[in-house]
Amino acid sequence: MAMQRLFSMFPVGLPGIGLLCLRLTAAFSLCLSTQPARMRHPALAWLLEIVCFLLFIGFATPLLAAFCVMAGVYVLISAGGTAWPCAEVSVAVAFALALLGPGGYSLDARMFGRRSVVFNHPDDDTRRRRHGDMP
C-alpha cells in the first residue's frame, strides 16, 4: 500500500475531473513529442506511447509523471527549446501531476483508495447463532 502513503486522499467530483484533465494533458503532450522520434527510434516511441496510455488511465501516476518531466526536460535540452509547441507548459503540467497525485478517477484510486473496515459487535455473532441465522 505504498501509494496510499503518497496521497492521503483521492478526490472525486470536480477536483477528480481536474486531475483527470491534467493526466490527459500530460499524456497527450508526451504522445505528441514522440512524433519526431518515430522515424529514428521506433522502439522508444512505442515505449513512450505505452507510458502515455498508462498515465492516462492513472496507473503509477507519480512515477510516470516524473518520467514525463524527465523526458520533457531531455527533449527541451536536446532540441534547444524547439521540440514541440508549449513544451515548457507540458513539463509544468506533468510536474504538477506528480505532486498532486492521480485523483479519484484513476486506476491508482481503484487499487489503493480508501477502504472501509466494519467491525461487528461480538454479541451479534452469538445472537445470530441462537436464532439459527448462522450455521
N, C-alpha and C positions, 0 to 999 in steps of 0.2 A: 504494500500500500504506500509506496514512495510518492505517488502522485498526490495523494491526499495531504501529505506533509507540505508539498509545494504550494498548494492553494487551499485556503480554508473553506471556500465555497465555490460552487459552480452556478453562477447566476442564470436565471431564466427570465423570460419576459423581454422587455426592451434591451436591458444590458446584455442578455444572452444573444439576442439578434445582432446587436452591435459587435460582439466578439465573433459571431459567425461571419459578418461582413468583413471584419479585419482578417479572418482566416482566408476568406475568398480573395481579398485584395492581395494578400501576401502570396498566396498560391498562384494566382493569375499572373502577377508581375514576375515571379520566378519562372513560370512557364514561358512567358514572352522572352525572357532572357536566354532561353535555350535555343531559340530560332537561329541566331548566328553560329552557334556551336554545333548545330545539327549536321552540317556537312563535314566539318573537321573531326569532330568527336561524337559519333552517333551513340556510343555506349554511355557516355557521360550525359548526353541529352536525355537518353532513355531513363537513366537513374534520377535525374532532376525532375522528370515528369512524374515518376513514382513518388518522389518526395512531395511534389505539388499535390497529388491526389491524397496522400496520407495527411498532409497538413490541412487540406480542405475538410476531410471527414473528422479531423480532430484527434488523430492518433499520435501520441507522444509529442504533443504540441510544443512544449518548451524546448525540447531538443531540436525538433525540426525548424522551429522559428529561429533558433540560434544558428542552425545550419544555413538558413536563408540569409541571415545577416552576414555571415562569413562569406557566402557565395556572392552576395551583392557587393560587399566591400572588395572582394577579389576582382570582380568584373569591373568595378569602378576604377580600381588601381591599374589593372592591366589594359583597359581600354582608354585610359586618360579622361574618364568622365563622360565619354560619348557612347556608352554601351547601349542603353535603351532609354527612352524618354522617362523622365521623372525617377531615375534610379535612386536618387537620394531619398525621395519620399517612400519608395518601396522598402528601402533598408530601414527607415524610421518606423514604418508600419510593422515590419517583421520584429523589430526590437520591442515595440510596444506590446505586440502579441506575446513575445517571450516573457515579458514582465507581468502581463495581466492574466494569462492563462487561457485555457480553451473555451470556457463558457459552458452553459448548461446544455447546449445543443451540439454535443460532440461525443465522440467515442470514448474519450477520456472520462467524461462525466458519467457515461453509462457503465464503464468498468470500475472507476474509482470514486464515484459520487457518494453522497451521504447514504448511510444505511440506518434503518430503524431496528432497534432491538426492543422486543416486547417481552417483559418478564411476567410470568403467571404467578399468582399467589399460590403458595403450597397447599392451602386448603381447597382450592379449586380442583386440583387433581383428585383428592380424596373424595370430594363431593360427587364428582363425575363417576368414580368407581362404585360408590354406594348406589347410585341411581341407575347403573347399568349403561351409561353412555360410553364408557371405555372398557376394553377387554381386561 
